[in-house]
Amino acid sequence: MSEYDYDLFVLGAGSGGVRAARLTAQLGLKVGVAEEDRAGGTCVLRGCVPKKFMVYASDVPEQVAYARGFGWGAQCGTFDWPKFRDANQAEVNRLAGIYAANLVKAGADLLLGRACLKGPHTVSIAPSNGDAAYEVTAKHILIAVGGKPFVPEVTGRELAITSDDMFLLDHLPKSMIIVGGGYIAVEFAGVMNGLGVETHLLYRGEHILRPFDHEVREHVTQEMAKKGIKIMTHAEPSALEKVDDGIKVTLTDGTEMVVETVLYATGRTPNTAGLGLEKVGVELNWDGAVRVDDCSKTSVDHIYAVGDVTNRVNLTPVAIREGVAFVETVFKNNPTAYDHALIATAVFSRPEVGTVGLTEAEAVAQGIRVDIYTARFRPMKTTFVGGESRTFMKLIVDHNSDVVLGVHMVGPDSAEIIQMAGIAVKAGLTKAQWDATCAVHPTAAEEFVTLRDKRTA
């Protein structure tokens, strides 16, 4: 009989933790998972999933406008936010229930409560129902508690909301300032604008979407402006103040703005506070992230961490892959490090962004001579109805080897297209092999295999 209650105990029932727990339990090992909220983590509860439903909802007015352009006598009508909000939460709850059920079906124990480490192999759990805390022991421990929204120290910061609050608003505001320039800020700017909210996006830097290719950033900015989103760069609030008609936001340059709601979407930080990691010797990075090696092992041999809590690549599919690699390493005697290079990703902005591989600036910084292929065009659907939105595509190609190093797209269906492009980039295919692939016509994606005009950088 084992000297421990569990072979594996997981802190957090998000995507990475759940995958690791299920796979381990399916090996016939004893697994426990602690979760202080519902199962599913950020992605299911207050991230990718409910946000994508909001994106779909916000697209309807534009789709109705397209319908009229194609001859349909369509009218948009009014948007019922409470009805949508409640339906969205109902779907989130359904998915959370599936996550929980799958854990139990695999043979794992799901313990509802806040968990923290009390010793190298001891976990204390404070039940969510208020019952007395209790302790369990585990041979191996996996930290998979994800992240939480970050709001900088600004006077009046308690007046702002975060992305966690966006799905539970009691009503749609008439006007909103969104502070930030990353994925979350840009996505919510498109959503709120599409739902008819006067939307201002404030970013302290020079261009939104800082890590992305510079031409992608410029194109997204231009297209968002066409849709009526008011983007202010080099803009940062210094104070928020409640006034009769909303919230007065004072910027660092003295500019004052009044809106109904202020959303801070200034990133997320690892959710490590209060877990007791330091007392058992688990080292943290400067940002509070759990420090791990390539196989996700912490500074303590039997304690591992996966997902956003490690602040490596904070994407749901990455957390899942890290969870799989953890099981291979610890329970199958097959040390496995997930390859974080060349991960395709999408921003569900309006317009959508898809990207994989190197940006032009990254390639040049690495001393690689590259050929750059770009295309800008109005999609067929847009042209037919007289629209002005344009799609942008870009290939970064190694001048010497002809290998495609980066693929970038802004426009409809970018996320769907970049998934397939990601396979080609991961495989190291050359531009000649892309060109040898017959185009599917008429599509936007065919542009990627017909690009000819180039410049060298």
C-alpha angles and dihedrals in degrees: 000000000000119000088223132068091228138024087212131016119189125201106210133025098223125124097285097042094045093050092049092046095049095048092048093048090050087061088064095256126136110257133181128188126193120203126171094196129027123308117267103064128222095323096057101031106038109354140044099006105046090036092055090052088053089051090053091050093049091052094061098086091053091046090051089052089052089049090057089049089055093052103268118134090227127163124189100215120191129320118237103208097183091051092050094042093053093046090049092052091046090056091046090052091049091053092045088054090053091051090052094045092050091053092052092043089055089054101258125134114237109205115191110217148073112294130199135167117261096173141354091284101014127096124189117208125198104199118234090230092063098254120144117288118256137187135235131184129224137186091216129024127200121198109209104149097132125207143298134220117278121219117183123231102274127153107260094016089145088071092064128083129216134220089270089066098047096085094053103048112144090219140358111265120232092227136017141184114210114198115206141052106225135093097293097045095046093045094050090046089059093045097050093044090051090051091055100260118142098245130200120183115201121192127174094212132072098257134018120243092038100191094051130094111284094237090050090052093049093047094048091049092051094047094047090052090053088058091055101260109145108222121192118185125191083034124130131163118240096182143008121207132182112238134173096267099038136292122337112217117199115198126213090255091056097257113144126209131177121208136157097241136021119203120194109207097166099138137279132271130211111274096230102123114118097009094115092236096139094053092060094044102261106150121223130203123238090271094052094258118141109256111232139169126237090282093050094254117147126216087280113073099225097040121083135175134204138177131021093341087074093049094218107123107345102210128120096234089050092054089051092051090048089052091052091048090050092057091048091050101044106029105025099043089237109122104217130182116192111232107238094187124108098011113171115224141174137211111212091214122137100279098033123237128212124183142166133172131002127354118223091255092050092051093049091046089055090054094249117147105223140188113222122210119187139172133188120187145144110254116241093250092052094045092052093057094041096252125158103212115119135203121227127204131180137181124195109204129184104243094213103040099027089226114149105240101177141016124194132178138176118189145059116339093008092140093053093046096046091057090065093040088054090062091054094047093046089051091052096237119177129237088249090058091049089050091049089059110097114240122246104227133240097019138110090234092065089073089073092064096041102049111131112154112087146170127201124233 
